[in-house]
Structures are given as structure tokens and as C-alpha cells.
Amino acid sequence: MRKTTLTTIASTTARRRCTGSASIRWAGISSAGVLVGAQISLAAGVLAVLIGAAIGTVLGLLAGYYEGWWDRIIMRICDVLFAFPGILLAIAVVAVMGSGMSNVIIAVAIFSIPAFARLVRAIRWCSSSRPLSSRRAGIGASDATILFSHILPGTVSSIVVYFTMRIGVSIISAASLSFLGLGAQPPTPEWGAMLNEARADIGDGAARGAVPGDRYFF
């Protein structure tokens, strides 16, 4: 019974590998026929943006609140990061740190930081809470209290909107690195790695590459 079950599983896996099994696994399968949806790609994109948003928000709050040298130093760092295309910067980071999905997430997060820092700083400069912050400081409120209790809440809505917009960019960037062999490695079923593997079988099983490719297109 056990031998029959294993034989059935093996034959099903081989069939999915050849056909792409698009009717069964709409999110695509790896070359080994591994069942996977979009978990790895989506998780990488969301986590990268989450890290970038957290660090960028703190830097933006510091630059907008303290101004002076804080503002100049943080903004010049952001200018340096903005000077390079995001994917090129990510490739450089991964080249230094080594390949792997965790390093891809860090690399994508790094080029998300300056965007969030500039957004939060701009909101802080335009915020009507600036006089309120000065009054709070005058009565002895700590800087941390002012930053996270009075200024941060006014930026949350804009951060959330930009966060959702940034997820797609991060997913594409992470997949691009995996496609180049710098991210997820076979047989890890990640969309970019799947597309890279599918190139060799495009004549016999185009569905294997078309399915994850369509997901990125949409």
C-alpha cells in the first residue's frame, strides 16, 4: 500500500513537472513539482517593505523634528541611496552579503528606507502639530513622547497608503534577484526562481513559466 502511494505521488509530481499543472496550481510550481503558491514571494515583499518602513519612519521623524545636523545628515544619506537605481543597489548589497532570500529581503528593505524617510519628513514639515510639539516640549514632555505620541499618529495614514503601493515594487525586485540567481535557490519554489528554471523547458512546458510570469504581470 505504501509503495503504491509513493509511486502515485512520484508519477503525479513528474506529470506536473512536464505540464506545469496550471489547472491545478494557479500560482505555479517549481521544477520539482513542489506545491507552492505565492507565499515566499509575497512574504519577501511584505517583510522587506515592513523593515524599510520601520527604519525610514524613525529616520524621517528624527530629521523632521530635530532639523539642523540631524536633518542634513539623514537627507544626504537618502540622497546617496536615491542616486542608484533600486535594483542595482539591491544587487550590490546581495553581492556583498551573499545570495539567499534573507539577504534579498535586507537588500530590498535598504532601498525602501529613503522613500519612507522623505515621506515622513515632508509630512512632519507640513504638519499642523509643529506648534503643539513646541508647547509639549515647553511643559517637559520627552522627545520620545512627542515623536511617537503626537507626531507619528499624524503620519500613519500616509505611511499605510505608501506601504501598500511599495509592496508590488518589492515583490518584483525580490523576484528579479531570484531570477538572476542571487535570491531563492532551487528547489525553493519562489516565482523568480521558477521563471529562471522554466527557461530551459520553455519549448516543452511553457505553462510552468507562464503561470508565475502572469502573476507578476497582474
N, C-alpha and C positions, 0 to 999 in steps of 0.2 A: 504493500500500500504506500509506504513512504517512498519507495523507489519510483512508483508510478507518479506520485505527486511532484517529486523533484524533476522527473522527465517532462511533465506538463509545464512546469514553471520555466524550465530551460527552453523548451520549444516556443513558448509564448514570448519570452524575452528575445529570442532570435528573430521571431517574426516582427516584433515591434522595432527591432534594430533595423531591419531591412525596409519596412514600410513607413516608419516614422510614427505609425499608430495615431495619426492626427485625430481620428474619430474618437479615440479613447482618451487621449491625454492632450487636451487643447492647449495646455501650457508648454508642451514639448517634452521630449525625453532625451536622455543622453545617449551616447553611442553604445552604452551597455544596456540600454533599455530600462534604465532606472526610472521609477516613478518619481516625478518631481513636478511641482507647479512653479509658481513664481516666488516661492518662499525666500530663496537665497538672494535673488536679485532685489526684491522689494525690501527685505530686511537690511541689505547692504546700503541701499539708497536712503532709507529712513534713518538708520543709525548714523550714517555719515552726516546727514543734514542736522540731526539732533545734536551731535557733537559740535559741529560748526556753529550752530545757532547758540548753544550754551556759551561757548567761548567768545564768539563775536558779540553777543549781547552784553556780557560783562565788560569787554573792552570798549564797546560803544558807550556804555553808561559811564565808565571812568573818563573817557575822552570828553564827553559832553558835560559832565559835572565838574571835574577839576579844571578843564581847559588848560591853558598855558602849555608847559612842557609835556604833560600827560597827553594832551590833545595832539600836539605836533609829533611826538614820537610814535604814538599809535597810528595816526593817519599816514605817516611816512612809511611805516611797515606795511600798511594796507596798500599804499601806492606801489610798493615794490612787488607785492603779491599780484596786484592787478596788472602789472607790466607784462606778465606772462599769460599766455592762453591757459585756461584751466586744465585742459587735458595734458598739455606739455608740462605744466608744473606737477601734475599728478604722476606722470611718467618719471620725472626726475626724482620725486620723493620715493617712488617704488623702486627705482634703480638703486638708490642709496640703501633703503631699508630691506630690500629683498622682496621676491614675489610672495604672494599669498593674499587671501581675502581680507585678513585683518589689516594688513598694510595698505591694501587698496582703500579700505574704509577710512583709515587715517589720512591717506593722501587726498581723497575726495573731500574729507572734512576740512583739511587745511585751506583749500581754495574756496570753501564756503564761508570761512571766518570773516574775511574783509567785507563781504557783501552785507552780512548781518551787522558788523560793527558800524559801517557807514549808515545803514538804515536807522539803527537805534540812536546814533549820534545826531542825525538830522532831526529825528522826532524830538529828541531832548532839546535841541536848539529852538525848535518851533513850538515847544510845549508851553502851555499857559501856566504850568506848575513851577516855572522858574522863580517867580516871586514867592510862591508858597514854600519852596525849598529853602530860600533865604531866611524866611521867617522861622521855619522849623529849626534851622541851624542856629538862629539867634536865641532860641529858648533852650538850647542844649541838646537837641536830638543828634545822635551819632550819624556819621556819614553813611554807614551801612543801613541804618533805619530809613534815612532819606532816599537812598538809592533803590532799595528793594521794597519799601513800603509805600512810597509816594511817587517815585518816578517810573519804576518798572511797570506797575499796573497800567499806566497810560500808553505803554508801547506794546502790550501783549497782543492786541487785535492785529496790528500791522505785522508783528512777528509771525503770528499764526498764518496769516494770508501768504506771506512770502515763503514761509516754511513749506506750505503745500505746493507752491509754484516751483520750489527748488528741488523737490523730491524727484521729479522727472529728469532734470538735468543730472542729478547724482546717479540715478539708475543707469542712464546712458553712459556716463563717464566710467562707472564701475564695470559695465559690460564691455566697453571699449578696451579697458585694460586687460580684462579676462580674454577678450578676443585676440589681443596681442601676445598672450601667454604670460602676462605679468600678474594676473589675478588668480581666480579659481583654476585649479589644475585637474585634468581628467583623473578619475571618472566623476569628479564633483559636478553635479548637474546644475550648472549656472548658465543662464541664457547666452552670455557672451562666449563662454567656453563651448557651449553646444553649437553655436554658429561656426566657430573655428573648426570643430571636429567635422561638422556637416559638409565642409568644403570638399573633403576627399570623396564623399559619396553623393555629390550633388547630381550626378548622372543617373544613379540607381535609386536614390531615395531622397528626392528634393524636399519632401514634406518635413523631414527632420530639421532642415534649416529654415524652411518657410514658416513653420509654426512659431518658433521663438522670434524670428525676424518680424513677423506680423505683430507680435505683442509689443515690440519696441516701436513699430510704426504707429500703432494706435495709442 
